Amino acid sequence: MVFNMLPVFFLLIIVISFFLVFAPMIDHVFYLDHKIEESTDLEVFIIILVHIILVGVLIYLFYYTAIKYMKFFKLNETYIKIIDLILAVTLVGLQRNLVHKLRYLSNRHPIRAELII
């Protein structure tokens, strides 16, 4: 039982360390902190869409290149899904600028502005 879990932990360490290196690079490409007030809502929305698409493409590319190596570990399909979930949550969670822009747009939403007095 312990020997079945060892490859899962090994792969998780590799995946998380890979994204700890590449996620800040992606986040830095979309840095818009001090210029966000000068940008229109449409520009911010387009930047958010491109950011999310790039994150999705990175997850897709990593998954299909890592599948070759996951076959060597002979993992159960459930373990592979767990690794995918951790991979996606880690990558999206490391995108500080994406969260900042989403929060900015949600605060400027017309319905929310009507609800907040």
N, C-alpha and C positions, 0 to 999 in steps of 0.2 A: 504494500500500500504506500509506504513512504517512498519507495523507488519510482512509483508512478507519478507522484507529485513533484519530484525533483526536477524533471524536465520542464514542467509548467512554471515553476519558480525561476528556473534558468531563462526561459523565454521571456517571462515578464520583466526580468531585470534587463535583458537586452532591449526589449521594446521601449520600456520607460526611459532607459538611458539614451536611446536613439532620439526620442522625442524631447528629452530635456536639452539635447543639443540643437535640434532643428526647429523646435517650436518658437524659441525667442527670435530666431532669424526671420521666420514668417511674420511674427508679431511686429518686428521692427520695420518691415517693408511697408506696413500699413499704419505707421505712426502718424497721428493727426491731432495730437493733444492740444497744442496751442492754436492750431488753425481751425479747430472744429467750430468755433463761434463765427468765423468768417465764411465758412462753407454753407451752401444751401442744403436743405434737407434731402433733396434729390441726389446731390453729390455724395453725401454721407451714406445714403441708402445704397447707391451703386458700389461704393467702396466696401460696405458690409457684404453685399452679395458676392463681389469678387473674392473677398476674404474667406467667406464660407465655402465658395467653390474651390478655392485653392487648398483649403484644409481638407475638404472631401477628396480631392484628387490625390493629395499626399497620403491619406488613409488608404485609398484604393490602390495606389502604387505600392505602398509598403506591404499591404496585405497580400497582393499577388506575387510579390517577390519573396516574401517570407513564407508563403505556402510551400515553396520548394524545400525549404529547410525544416518546416514543421513535419514533413513526411518522414524525416529521419528519426524523429522522436516517437512516432507511432502513437499520437495522442488521440484520445476520444474526441468526438465532434463537440461535446459539451465544453471541454477544456479550450478548444479553439474559439468557440463563441465567447467564453469568458475573457480570453486574451483580446479578442476584438473589442469587447465592451470596454475593457480597461484602456486599450489603445485609444479609442475614440474619446473617452472621458478625459484622459490625460492630455491629449492634444488640444481639445477645445478648452479645457480648464486652464491651460497655459497661455491662452490668447487674451491677455489683459486689455489690449487696445480694442479688440472686438467687443468685449463686455462693456467697456467704457462708451463706445459709440452706440451700442444698443440701448444702454441706459439713457444716453443723451437724447436719442430719438424717441424713446418711450416717454420721457418727461415732456417733450414738445408735442406730443400727440394731442389733437384738438379735443377729443372726448375726455382725456385725462385732465386737460386744462380746465374743462367745464366742471369736473368733479371736485377738483382741489380749489378750495375757497381761500 
